[in-house]
Amino acid sequence: MAHPSNYSDQQSLIAFKASLLLDPFNSLLDWSPNHTFCNWTGVTCSSTRQRVVSLNLTAMGLLGPISPFLGNLSFLRVLALRNNSLEGHIPCQLGRLFRLRVLRLSYNKLSGSIPPEFSLLSNLEAIGLGENNLTGIIPPFLGNMSSLSIINLGDNVLQGGIPAALGMLSQLNWLYLDINSLTGPIPVALSNCTHLQLLALDQNNLNGSIPWEFGRLSELQLLYLWGNQLTGEIPTSLGNWTHLQLLSLDQNQLSGTVPLESGKMQQLRWFGLWGNHLESGSSGLSILTVLTNCSGLEHLDLGSNYLTGVLPISIGRLSNSLSYLDLRSNEIGGNIPDEIGNLTNLTEVHLDANRFKGTIPSALSKLPNLERLTLDTNNLHGRIPKIFGQSKRLGLMSLTENMLSRQIPESLGKLPQLRRLYLHHNQLSGKIPASLGRCKTLEMVDLAHNKLTGNIPPDVAGLQNLQFYFNVSRNLLQGSILEMSKMIMVLAIDVSQNNFSGSIPSALAS
């Protein structure tokens, strides 16, 4: 039973439960006047006054509105209702919880705006309202909450600009404002939050440049700015981010060169600049050389820019932790250096849509962990290295639109994980290797626009796991296509412009 001094706490909790529409796991089954409410699930009381100081009902599947009676829990310091199905507006009465330090309502279905009454929560240290359907603007009064260290308003439908007042939060460590509809420039004032470790502003409509003053954020570890409309050059002051581990500036309109000061970020693990207007400048691809200072680099994406020059042999001295390398859709030329084979932990290599020439280096085909390789739309010639048959994890190989010649290696049939094979628009000749029929994981095969001869081997024509398409059009193939009726899962078959004869198997109709 409740003592008269804390009776209001019990009644507030009972009102909250009564407002819920569904408690699917019976999490609040013990919320009964027959039990001491300080022992109820999710409730923590102070040891002296027996007043509720924490209400934590995280991930209990609760459905319904948040009762305004929670605003009567005047001693509450922690309110955590995240990861439920709570809906409706956030009650303005929560603004009466002047002792509140932590408010976590993320991952619900809340709507409406952030209540202006929250300006009274002067002791708040962390506010989490992300992953809801909140609208309106980011209230500038958040800048007056001098104790705030964490703000999560990400993945809502917030509009307007980022308030410069947030720059007054000297204790701020994490700021999530990603996945909204925010507009305008990034406030220079945020550079005053010198304890900031995480800044996520990605997937908005922000414009303008990245403030040079951000170089003051010397404790920054994670910076997400991708998916905006940012312009201008990447500030060289990023060299001050000696603790930075992740930099994601992808899908913007940034121009100029990639600063060589990037090599000073020696803790860097993720470097993403995909989809901008960056150029090489007079230093060529020296950025790849300076990044060898980043001994823990795992992800490097400079694709879809205007980079020129040739790959330096120093690429082989990049971190041995590197697993993802993407330089696609640039204007890089020259040969692919053998030194790339030193990066033995690479799982994905994307060098397509460039101007590479020469042959495919055998060192590339020896990478033991390689899973995806795209070299299409270049000027590569010569043969496909037979040693690719040793890449036991290779699932995608795309070498299309080059000048590759000679036979398709039989060794490709030894790739146990191969799912997609794209070799179209080359000058490959000889027969389709029968060994491909042993690749039971194959989903797509495209060998069109080559000079292949002979029959389609029965084992290849009988690949029953092909799901999407089988294309051998525009070759010099001959013989029957009767065996292809075994491709019972395939969506499309193209054998046009060859020399096939005989009848079309009736089984294809099914």
Residue, then its C-alpha position, 0 to 999 in steps of 0.5 A: m500500500a502507498h503512504p499518504s505522502n507518495y499516494s500521488d505516485q501510485q495513482s499516476l502509475i495506475a493512470f498510465k497503465a489504464s491509458l494503455l491499449l495493449d500490454p502484449f507481454n503482460s509486463l505490467l501484470d504486477w501493477s496492482p494496489n495489492h503490491t507495493f508500487c516500488n516493487w512494480t516492474g520498471v519502477t525504482c523508488s528512492s530509499t528514503r522517501q519511497r518516491v518514484v525516481s525511475l520508470n524504465l519500461t523499455a522494449m515491452g511492446l506497450l501500445g497506446p498514449i503516454s498518460p499526462f499523469l506521469g507529469n505528477l511524478s515530481f521526484l522522477r529523474v529517469l523516464a525511459l519508454r523507448n522501443n514500444s508502440l506509444e502513440g499520440h502527442i508527447p504530454c506537455q505535463l512532462g515539462r513539470l518534471f523539473r528533477l528529470r535528468v534522462l528522457r528516452l522516448s525513442y523508437n515509438k510512434l509519437s507525433g506532434s511537436i516537441p512541447p514548449e513546456f520542456s524548456l522548464l527541464s533545466n536539469l536534463e542531461a539526455i533527451g532521446l526522441g528519435e525514431n518517431n513521427l515528430t514534426g515542427i522545429i528543433p526548439p532553440f530552448l534546448g540551448n539553455m539546458s546547460s547540462l545536456s550531453i546527449i540529444n537524439l531527435g533523429d529520424n523524425v519529420l522535423q523541419g527548419g534550420i538547426p538552432a545556433a543556440l545549440g552551440m551554447l551546450s558546452q557539455l554536449n557529447w552526442l547530437y543526433l539530428d539525422i533523417n529529418s527535413l532540416t534545411g539551411p546551413i550548418p551553424v558555425a556555433l556548433s564548433n563551440c561544443t568542444h566536447l562533441q564526440l558524435l555529430a549526426l546530421d545526415q539525410n537532411n536538406l542542409n546546404g552551405s559549406i562545412p564550417w572551417e571552425f569545426g576544426r575546434l572539435s578536437e574530441l570528435q570521433l564520429l561525423y555523419l554529414w552524408g545525404n545533404q546538399l553541402t557545397g564548397e571544399i572540405p576544410t583542411s582543419l579536419g586534420n585536427w580531428t585526431h580522434l576521428q574514427l568515422l567520416s561520412l560526407d557521401q552524397n553531397q556536392l562538395s568540390g575541390t580536392v580531398p585534403l591531404e591533412s586527412g592523413k593526420m586522422q590516424q584513428l580513422r576506420w571509415f572514410g566515405l566521400w562517395g558521390n561528390h564533385l571532388e577532383s585530384g588536383s596537382s597532387g594526383l592520387s596522393i590522398l591514397t598515400v597519406l591515408t597509409n598513416c591510418s593504420g586501422l582504416e577498414h572502409l575507403d569510398l571515394g567513388s563517383n567523383y572526378l578523381t584522375g591520375v593513376l593508382p600509386i603503388s603505395i595503395g598496397r601499404l594501406s591498412n591491412s584491416l581494409s575490407y572495402l575499397d571503392l574508387r568506381s565512377n571516376e577517371i582513374g587510368g593506368n594499370i591496376p598495381d600488383e601491390i593491391g594484392n597486399l591488402t589481404n583482408l579486402t572483401e569488396v573491390h570496386l574499380d568499375a567505370n574508370r579508365f584502367k588499362g592493361t591486364i587484370p593483375s593476378a595478385l587481385s585474384k589471390l585475395p583470400n577474403l574477396e567477396r565482390l569484385t567489379l572491374d567493368t567499363n574500363n579498358l582492360h584486356g588480356r585473359i581472365p586470370k585462372i587463379f580466380g578459382q582460388s577465391k573461395r568466397l567470391g560471390l559477385m564478379s563483374l568484368t563487363e564492357n572491357m576488351l577481355s579475350r580468350q577463354i572463360p577459365e574452367s577454374l571459375g567452376k571451383l567458386p563455391q559461393l559464386r552467385r552473379l557472373y557478369l562478363h558481357h560486352n568483351q571479346l571472350s571466345g571458345k566454349i562456355p566452361a562446363s564447370l560453371g554447371r557445378c556452381k549451384t549457387l549461381e543466380m545470374v549469368d550474363l555472357a552476352h556480346n562476346k565471341l563464344t562458340g560451341n554448345i551450351p554445356p548440359d550442366v550449365a543449361g541445367l542450372q536449376n537455381l538460376q533465379f533472375y536471368f541467363n543471357v548468352s545473346r550475341n555470340l556464335l553459339q550453336g546446337s540445341i536449347l532443349e536442356m534449358s527447360k530445366m531452368i525452372m526458377v529463372l525469370a528471363i532467358d536470352v539466347s538471341q542472335n546465335n546459331f541455335s537450331g531445333s525446337i523450342p522446348s515446350a517445358l519453357a512455357s511453364 
